[in-house]
Amino acid sequence: MASTADRGRFAEIVVIRHGETCWNASRIVQGHLDSELNEIGRQQAVVVAGRLSKEPKFQAIYSSDLKRAAETANIIAKVCNLPEVILDPGMRERHLGDIQGLTLRDAAKLKPEAYKIFLSGKRDGEIPGGGESLDQLNERCVSCLEKIASKHQGERVIVLTHGGVLRELHKHAVSGRSSDGRIHNTSVNVFLISESGNWTIKTWGDISHLHEIGVLNNAFGGDRTSG
């Protein structure tokens, strides 16, 4: 853990993916559509909240305004005695256009153009139906986290977000290199962002708090097919 003096040079931001949802378990593309936590997701939120409550004090908690993230954040805020969750649409998952609300199998049949662009991985590929490109997502979420960091230099804060956003934050922090492996529900990821805008990843993909509950390895989202 960094000393108080060290923390004066940067914001320490604990970024957490929301708990598991019914749509994750059913492998349905969520994007900007709202889905609620399932019972496992609520248990995951309680456990990660207990973990965070034992750490040095947090000054604030922010969250995507999508229900699955906000619900996770509210559980954490209550356990960590944080007075309010600050909702920020800048931390939303990528808008996935025409494939939102479909399984990938159905999307391939019903929305083949959107499906093809989604799986292509092209950074500038905007998904039909109002979807974002990966470059647009990156610009949005990186800008949002830097604004949060600028308000909390020398402090620790929590941010609840989504798998696709976390993948882009990692890419920015390590100069364009994508994260390997899956980003699990309620994984703990710690970024240090300095006043001069330098990013460092202190912790990545930590799910040690889930050893009793476990994770759903075949759920949708958290890998390169985010959402």
Phi, psi and chi 1 to 4 in degrees:
 res  aa     phi    psi   chi1   chi2   chi3   chi4
   1 MET       -  133.8  179.6   63.5   62.6      -
   2 ALA   -67.7  148.7      -      -      -      -
   3 SER   -73.4  166.7   70.0      -      -      -
   4 THR   -60.1  -38.5  -58.0      -      -      -
   5 ALA   -64.3  -42.9      -      -      -      -
   6 ASP   -62.6  -40.1  -72.1  -22.3      -      -
   7 ARG   -67.0  -17.7  -78.0 -151.2  -60.6  -86.7
   8 GLY   -65.0  -15.7      -      -      -      -
   9 ARG   -96.3   -6.1  -64.0 -163.7  -65.5  -89.6
  10 PHE  -156.9  163.6   55.4   77.3      -      -
  11 ALA   -93.5  135.3      -      -      -      -
  12 GLU  -102.7  111.0 -175.4  167.9  -13.8      -
  13 ILE  -113.8  116.9  -54.2 -180.0      -      -
  14 VAL   -92.3  107.5  179.3      -      -      -
  15 VAL  -103.1  125.8 -173.3      -      -      -
  16 ILE  -125.8  134.9  -60.0  170.1      -      -
  17 ARG   -76.2  144.7 -173.0 -177.0  175.0 -153.2
  18 HIS   -57.9  164.6   61.0   80.1      -      -
  19 GLY   -70.2  168.0      -      -      -      -
  20 GLU   -64.2  142.8 -176.9 -178.9  -62.4      -
  21 THR  -116.7  165.0   70.9      -      -      -
  22 CYS   -60.6  -36.0  -66.4      -      -      -
  23 TRP   -70.6  -35.1  -78.7   21.9      -      -
  24 ASN   -56.5  -50.3  -73.7  147.7      -      -
  25 ALA   -64.1  -32.6      -      -      -      -
  26 SER   -90.1    2.4  -60.2      -      -      -
  27 ARG    60.2   42.2  -61.0 -170.9   58.3   77.9
  28 ILE   -99.3  136.7  -64.9  172.4      -      -
  29 VAL   -71.2  123.1  179.3      -      -      -
  30 GLN   -95.8  -54.1  -64.5  173.0  119.4      -
  31 GLY    57.5 -126.8      -      -      -      -
  32 HIS   -89.6   -1.7  -80.9 -159.9      -      -
  33 LEU   -74.3  148.1  -61.4 -176.4      -      -
  34 ASP   -89.8  129.6  -99.4  -25.5      -      -
  35 SER  -134.6  149.1   56.9      -      -      -
  36 GLU   -93.8  159.4  -62.5 -178.5   -4.7      -
  37 LEU   -62.6  144.0  -61.2 -177.4      -      -
  38 ASN   -89.7 -176.5   59.6   18.8      -      -
  39 GLU   -63.5  -39.0 -174.0   54.1   37.7      -
  40 ILE   -63.0  -41.6  -68.5  174.3      -      -
  41 GLY   -60.8  -38.5      -      -      -      -
  42 ARG   -68.3  -39.1  -66.2 -174.0 -174.7   95.9
  43 GLN   -63.9  -41.7  -69.1  175.4   26.0      -
  44 GLN   -59.9  -41.7  -69.0  171.1  -25.0      -
  45 ALA   -63.6  -41.6      -      -      -      -
  46 VAL   -63.6  -42.3  168.9      -      -      -
  47 VAL   -68.1  -44.6  171.1      -      -      -
  48 VAL   -67.5  -32.1   75.5      -      -      -
  49 ALA   -63.2  -42.2      -      -      -      -
  50 GLY   -62.2  -39.9      -      -      -      -
  51 ARG   -61.6  -49.3  168.3 -173.8  172.0  160.6
  52 LEU   -66.2  -30.3  -65.3  172.5      -      -
  53 SER   -65.9  -19.5   71.5      -      -      -
  54 LYS   -90.5   -5.0  -63.2  177.3  176.8   67.3
  55 GLU   -89.9  168.1  -64.8 -172.6    5.3      -
  56 PRO   -54.8  154.4  -28.0   36.1      -      -
  57 LYS   -56.1  139.3 -179.6  176.5  175.5   58.4
  58 PHE   -99.0  144.0  -66.7   96.5      -      -
  59 GLN   -89.0  -25.1  -63.6  -60.4  -44.2      -
  60 ALA  -163.1  163.1      -      -      -      -
  61 ILE  -134.0  128.9 -178.2  167.2      -      -
  62 TYR  -114.8  157.9  -67.3   78.9      -      -
  63 SER  -154.4  147.2  176.0      -      -      -
  64 SER   -50.3  147.2  154.9      -      -      -
  65 ASP   -83.7    0.5   59.8  -15.2      -      -
  66 LEU   -72.9  144.2  -65.3  175.1      -      -
  67 LYS   -55.8  -41.2 -171.6  179.1  -64.1 -177.6
  68 ARG   -65.4  -34.8   55.9 -165.3 -176.2  -87.6
  69 ALA   -78.5  -44.4      -      -      -      -
  70 ALA   -63.4  -38.0      -      -      -      -
  71 GLU   -64.7  -43.2 -173.7  177.6   -5.9      -
  72 THR   -60.9  -44.1  -52.0      -      -      -
  73 ALA   -63.2  -39.8      -      -      -      -
  74 ASN   -65.2  -36.9  -79.9  -44.2      -      -
  75 ILE   -64.4  -44.5  -68.1  170.2      -      -
  76 ILE   -64.6  -43.5  -66.7  170.7      -      -
  77 ALA   -59.8  -41.2      -      -      -      -
  78 LYS   -64.3  -46.1 -176.0  175.4 -178.9  179.4
  79 VAL   -69.3  -35.0  174.2      -      -      -
  80 CYS   -91.1    6.6  -67.4      -      -      -
  81 ASN    57.1   41.5  -65.0  -46.0      -      -
  82 LEU   -97.7  131.3  -67.8  164.4      -      -
  83 PRO   -68.0  -30.1   23.1  -33.6      -      -
  84 GLU  -155.5  153.7   64.7  171.9  -24.4      -
  85 VAL   -97.5  125.4  175.1      -      -      -
  86 ILE   -91.8  113.1  -57.0  166.4      -      -
  87 LEU   -84.8  134.7  -60.8  179.2      -      -
  88 ASP  -139.6  112.4 -166.5  -32.3      -      -
  89 PRO   -63.0  -15.0   20.3  -31.6      -      -
  90 GLY   -64.2  -18.5      -      -      -      -
  91 MET   -99.6   11.9  -63.3  -51.7  -42.3      -
  92 ARG   -64.2  157.6  -78.4 -173.8  176.7 -168.4
  93 GLU   -61.6  164.6 -178.2   58.4  -78.9      -
  94 ARG   -59.9  135.5 -179.9 -175.4 -179.6 -172.2
  95 HIS   -72.7  122.3 -166.4  -55.9      -      -
  96 LEU  -107.9   19.4  -65.2  171.3      -      -
  97 GLY    54.7 -131.6      -      -      -      -
  98 ASP   -67.6  -15.6  -76.0  -17.9      -      -
  99 ILE   -93.1   -2.6   65.3  171.7      -      -
 100 GLN   -63.5  135.8  -66.2 -175.0  160.2      -
 101 GLY    86.7   -0.1      -      -      -      -
 102 LEU  -114.4  153.5  -58.7  173.5      -      -
 103 THR   -73.9  160.8   63.8      -      -      -
 104 LEU   -62.5  -34.9  -79.1 -175.9      -      -
 105 ARG   -62.4  -44.4  178.9  177.1  -65.5 -178.7
 106 ASP   -69.6  -37.0  -73.1  -17.6      -      -
 107 ALA   -61.7  -37.8      -      -      -      -
 108 ALA   -62.0  -33.8      -      -      -      -
 109 LYS   -84.9  -42.7  -62.2  174.9 -177.1  175.6
 110 LEU   -91.6  -31.4  -59.4  173.2      -      -
 111 LYS  -133.0   63.7  -60.0  -68.2 -179.1  179.8
 112 PRO   -61.8  -35.4   20.0  -32.0      -      -
 113 GLU   -66.0  -48.0 -178.0 -176.0   -2.9      -
 114 ALA   -63.5  -40.0      -      -      -      -
 115 TYR   -61.2  -43.7  173.5   80.5      -      -
 116 LYS   -63.9  -44.0 -178.5  178.5  179.5 -179.1
 117 ILE   -65.6  -40.6  -66.7  172.5      -      -
 118 PHE   -59.6  -44.7  174.6   62.5      -      -
 119 LEU   -82.1  -12.5  -71.2 -171.3      -      -
 120 SER   -68.3  -29.7   72.9      -      -      -
 121 GLY    75.8    7.0      -      -      -      -
 122 LYS   -67.2  128.9  -68.9 -177.7  177.5  178.2
 123 ARG   -64.2  -31.1  -60.8  -67.6  -53.8  174.7
 124 ASP  -100.1   11.5   60.0   -7.9      -      -
 125 GLY   -81.4  107.1      -      -      -      -
 126 GLU   -84.7  131.8  -65.4 -178.3   32.8      -
 127 ILE   -82.5  128.0  -59.3  173.7      -      -
 128 PRO   -53.0  145.9  -27.1   35.6      -      -
 129 GLY    94.9   22.7      -      -      -      -
 130 GLY    88.6   11.3      -      -      -      -
 131 GLY   -74.0  157.9      -      -      -      -
 132 GLU   -92.7  153.2  -67.5  174.4  -73.5      -
 133 SER   -81.9  164.8   69.5      -      -      -
 134 LEU   -63.7  -35.8  -71.5  168.6      -      -
 135 ASP   -63.8  -40.9  -76.7  -19.3      -      -
 136 GLN   -64.9  -42.6  -71.3  168.6  -23.6      -
 137 LEU   -60.5  -45.1  170.6   63.4      -      -
 138 ASN   -59.7  -48.0 -173.7  -74.6      -      -
 139 GLU   -60.2  -42.1 -177.9  178.4   -6.1      -
 140 ARG   -65.1  -51.8  165.8  166.0   65.1   80.7
 141 CYS   -77.2  -33.4   65.6      -      -      -
 142 VAL   -65.9  -44.6  167.2      -      -      -
 143 SER   -60.1  -41.8  173.1      -      -      -
 144 CYS   -63.8  -46.5 -177.7      -      -      -
 145 LEU   -67.7  -34.5 -156.4   67.9      -      -
 146 GLU   -67.2  -34.6  -73.1 -175.8  -27.6      -
 147 LYS   -66.0  -41.2  -73.0  177.1 -177.6  176.8
 148 ILE   -62.6  -44.5  -67.7  171.6      -      -
 149 ALA   -60.5  -39.2      -      -      -      -
 150 SER   -65.4  -25.0   70.3      -      -      -
 151 LYS   -84.5  -14.1  -64.0  176.8 -176.4  177.4
 152 HIS  -132.0   37.3  -66.3  -76.5      -      -
 153 GLN   -61.4  132.2  -71.6  -64.3  -50.7      -
 154 GLY    81.8    5.7      -      -      -      -
 155 GLU  -125.4  168.8  -61.9  176.8  -17.1      -
 156 ARG  -113.3  132.9  -55.5 -179.6   76.4 -126.1
 157 VAL  -135.7  160.4  -62.2      -      -      -
 158 ILE  -111.3  139.9  -58.1  168.0      -      -
 159 VAL  -131.8  127.0  173.8      -      -      -
 160 LEU  -100.2  130.1  -89.6  -66.3      -      -
 161 THR  -150.1 -148.4 -170.6      -      -      -
 162 HIS  -132.9  165.2  -52.4  -95.4      -      -
 163 GLY   -60.1  -44.6      -      -      -      -
 164 GLY   -63.9  -38.9      -      -      -      -
 165 VAL   -65.0  -46.2  168.9      -      -      -
 166 LEU   -59.6  -38.9  -90.7  160.7      -      -
 167 ARG   -62.4  -39.9 -166.0  163.0  -64.5  -79.6
 168 GLU   -71.6  -36.4  -68.6  -57.5  -48.5      -
 169 LEU   -64.0  -40.6  -64.2  177.3      -      -
 170 HIS   -61.9  -44.8 -177.9  -77.0      -      -
 171 LYS   -59.0  -40.7 -168.6  176.6 -174.3   68.9
 172 HIS   -68.1  -41.9 -180.0   81.6      -      -
 173 ALA   -67.6  -29.2      -      -      -      -
 174 VAL  -112.8   29.9  -64.0      -      -      -
 175 SER    58.7   48.0  -58.1      -      -      -
 176 GLY    94.5   -2.4      -      -      -      -
 177 ARG   -87.7  126.2 -176.9  165.6   51.4   83.7
 178 SER   -73.0  153.9  -64.4      -      -      -
 179 SER   -73.4  139.5  166.4      -      -      -
 180 ASP   -86.6  147.3  -64.8  -33.4      -      -
 181 GLY    80.3 -177.9      -      -      -      -
 182 ARG   -89.1  144.8  179.1  176.4  -68.3  -85.1
 183 ILE   -98.5  105.6  -60.6  168.1      -      -
 184 HIS   -78.2  157.6  -70.0  -70.2      -      -
 185 ASN   -58.9  134.1  -65.3  106.1      -      -
 186 THR    59.3   22.8   69.1      -      -      -
 187 SER   -65.8  146.7   62.9      -      -      -
 188 VAL  -102.5  126.2  172.8      -      -      -
 189 ASN  -134.0  123.7  -49.6  -85.0      -      -
 190 VAL  -114.6  124.1 -177.4      -      -      -
 191 PHE  -112.3  137.7  -66.1   83.5      -      -
 192 LEU  -107.8  121.3  -51.2  178.7      -      -
 193 ILE  -122.0  117.6  -56.6  179.3      -      -
 194 SER   -82.1  168.9   72.6      -      -      -
 195 GLU   -60.8  -30.4  -70.7  178.5  -56.6      -
 196 SER   -85.9    0.3   59.3      -      -      -
 197 GLY    92.7   12.4      -      -      -      -
 198 ASN   -82.3  136.8  -67.7  -40.1      -      -
 199 TRP  -110.2  139.8  -70.1   45.2      -      -
 200 THR  -135.5  139.4  -57.0      -      -      -
 201 ILE   -94.6  118.1  -64.1  177.7      -      -
 202 LYS   -89.7  -39.3  179.3 -179.3  177.2 -177.8
 203 THR  -140.6  139.3  -57.4      -      -      -
 204 TRP  -137.1  127.1 -177.1 -105.6      -      -
 205 GLY    66.6   30.2      -      -      -      -
 206 ASP   -79.1  117.4 -173.6  -10.5      -      -
 207 ILE  -123.7   27.9   53.8  170.9      -      -
 208 SER   -60.7  -25.5   56.5      -      -      -
 209 HIS   -72.3  -12.2   52.1  -76.0      -      -
 210 LEU   -99.0   18.2  -63.6  179.3      -      -
 211 HIS   -63.5  -26.9   63.5  -80.3      -      -
 212 GLU   -91.6  -36.3  -67.8 -175.5    1.7      -
 213 ILE   -80.8  -42.4  -62.9  174.4      -      -
 214 GLY    85.5  177.0      -      -      -      -
 215 VAL  -130.8  155.0  -66.1      -      -      -
 216 LEU   -94.0  103.4 -171.8   59.7      -      -
 217 ASN   -71.5  -22.4  -75.5  -49.2      -      -
 218 ASN  -102.5   14.8   65.4  -13.7      -      -
 219 ALA   -70.3  156.0      -      -      -      -
 220 PHE   -78.4  143.4 -179.6   76.2      -      -
 221 GLY    95.3  160.7      -      -      -      -
 222 GLY    91.4  -13.5      -      -      -      -
 223 ASP  -111.0 -158.6   55.6   13.6      -      -
 224 ARG   -66.9  -21.4   73.2  179.7 -172.5   86.5
 225 THR   -91.5   75.6   56.8      -      -      -
 226 SER   -71.2  171.0   62.1      -      -      -
 227 GLY   133.1      -      -      -      -      -
